[in-house]
Amino acid sequence: MRNAFLKAALITVSLGLACPAIAADFTFKFAHSQPESSVRHKSMLLFKDELEKASGGQIAVEVFGGSLLGSEPEVMDMVKMGAVQGTRGGAFTKANKKFLIYTLPFLYENTDSVLKAMRSDFGTVIADAAKANGYYIPATGVAGGFRQITNNARPINTPDDVVGLKIRTPGIETIIKTFQALEASPTSIPYGEVYMALKMGVADGEENPPSNITEMKFYEAQKYISLVNYQIHPDPMMVNLKWYEGLPEDLKVVFDKAAKDAMKWSDEHWLASEADYLKFLSDKLIVNEISTENRVKFIEKVRPVWDAYVEDGTFTAAEVKQAVQAGQ
């Protein structure tokens, strides 16, 4: 018995000596607010696998979903301070307010156009400007498909149907201004708290792409979904600039490639899944789609949102034109 114990101990020691733990030179801690079942989370797990392999273990990646480390604005601040190294989410204006240009209501008619704009030279200029605020952005994609409106009061077919509704909005100016222009009552509620707010009637409705509505189970607290296709959101990967600049040049190359690969995968799978999510929601909610004629009415009513951003200097009229042309 004693010899068997000594043998087992020697095997354990020898295995430990043969396979010592090798610490990574760099750790990339990434946090976001969507659940682990989401495309965003899955794409970041692919990013983790690719980067750890391509860097030969020199970069270790940790991925935290479900608002585990805090709300989107809180995590953005953590990234800027360096406590967390990266994130994706709706607080992208902290990186560069000009990201809002992609979110102007009814600016793009399809997802191909917005992706083309984000991947163009125009998109590179928008991303690079985030360096002035302490963020590096290696890739930008879309946060799902076009955003739709759900609520408990009525189907939304015309701008008049939005009047007076309490609509939950994220802390994104263009959304708030859009619903103000539509004469709704926008209510800013953190993403992770929306479900309970809808359940308790704090808000009549919310706006999100079908994927988010499904993944966050908002449909359980709603009756109608109206397909207005009014806006689409950018999904930049926002990285602490100092951390990135501290990487050797060869690791910057593999980091950038892994980021672009993950974002491309995210775009393809997120957009492809929207039809399936909408089909799922059609069994849970009453669905209606606005007509071409009524879409024109929406565009006319929210046009002051475009004008306000040009007037306050957030964008120039030329930049808005460039954003449209870059998607053509």
Rosetta blueprint (number, residue, H / E / L):
1 M L
2 R H
3 N H
4 A H
5 F H
6 L H
7 K H
8 A H
9 A H
10 L H
11 I H
12 T H
13 V H
14 S H
15 L H
16 G H
17 L H
18 A H
19 C L
20 P L
21 A L
22 I L
23 A L
24 A L
25 D L
26 F E
27 T E
28 F E
29 K E
30 F E
31 A E
32 H L
33 S L
34 Q L
35 P L
36 E L
37 S L
38 S L
39 V H
40 R H
41 H H
42 K H
43 S H
44 M H
45 L H
46 L H
47 F H
48 K H
49 D H
50 E H
51 L H
52 E H
53 K H
54 A H
55 S L
56 G L
57 G L
58 Q L
59 I E
60 A E
61 V E
62 E E
63 V E
64 F E
65 G L
66 G L
67 S L
68 L L
69 L L
70 G L
71 S L
72 E H
73 P H
74 E H
75 V H
76 M H
77 D H
78 M H
79 V H
80 K H
81 M H
82 G L
83 A L
84 V L
85 Q L
86 G E
87 T E
88 R L
89 G L
90 G L
91 A L
92 F H
93 T H
94 K H
95 A L
96 N L
97 K H
98 K H
99 F H
100 L H
101 I H
102 Y H
103 T H
104 L L
105 P L
106 F L
107 L L
108 Y L
109 E L
110 N L
111 T H
112 D H
113 S H
114 V H
115 L H
116 K H
117 A H
118 M H
119 R L
120 S L
121 D H
122 F H
123 G H
124 T H
125 V H
126 I H
127 A H
128 D H
129 A H
130 A H
131 K H
132 A H
133 N H
134 G L
135 Y E
136 Y E
137 I L
138 P L
139 A L
140 T E
141 G E
142 V E
143 A L
144 G L
145 G L
146 F L
147 R L
148 Q E
149 I E
150 T E
151 N E
152 N L
153 A L
154 R L
155 P L
156 I L
157 N L
158 T L
159 P H
160 D H
161 D H
162 V H
163 V L
164 G L
165 L L
166 K E
167 I E
168 R E
169 T E
170 P L
171 G L
172 I L
173 E H
174 T H
175 I H
176 I H
177 K H
178 T H
179 F H
180 Q H
181 A H
182 L L
183 E L
184 A L
185 S E
186 P E
187 T E
188 S E
189 I L
190 P L
191 Y H
192 G H
193 E H
194 V H
195 Y H
196 M H
197 A H
198 L H
199 K H
200 M L
201 G L
202 V L
203 A L
204 D L
205 G E
206 E E
207 E E
208 N E
209 P L
210 P H
211 S H
212 N H
213 I H
214 T H
215 E H
216 M L
217 K L
218 F H
219 Y H
220 E H
221 A H
222 Q L
223 K L
224 Y E
225 I E
226 S E
227 L E
228 V L
229 N L
230 Y L
231 Q L
232 I L
233 H L
234 P E
235 D E
236 P E
237 M L
238 M E
239 V E
240 N E
241 L H
242 K H
243 W H
244 Y H
245 E H
246 G L
247 L L
248 P L
249 E H
250 D H
251 L H
252 K H
253 V H
254 V H
255 F H
256 D H
257 K H
258 A H
259 A H
260 K H
261 D H
262 A H
263 M H
264 K H
265 W H
266 S H
267 D H
268 E H
269 H H
270 W H
271 L H
272 A H
273 S H
274 E H
275 A H
276 D H
277 Y H
278 L H
279 K H
280 F H
281 L H
282 S H
283 D L
284 K L
285 L L
286 I E
287 V E
288 N E
289 E E
290 I L
291 S L
292 T H
293 E H
294 N H
295 R H
296 V H
297 K H
298 F H
299 I H
300 E H
301 K H
302 V H
303 R H
304 P H
305 V H
306 W H
307 D H
308 A H
309 Y H
310 V H
311 E H
312 D L
313 G L
314 T L
315 F L
316 T L
317 A H
318 A H
319 E H
320 V H
321 K H
322 Q H
323 A H
324 V H
325 Q H
326 A H
327 G L
328 Q L
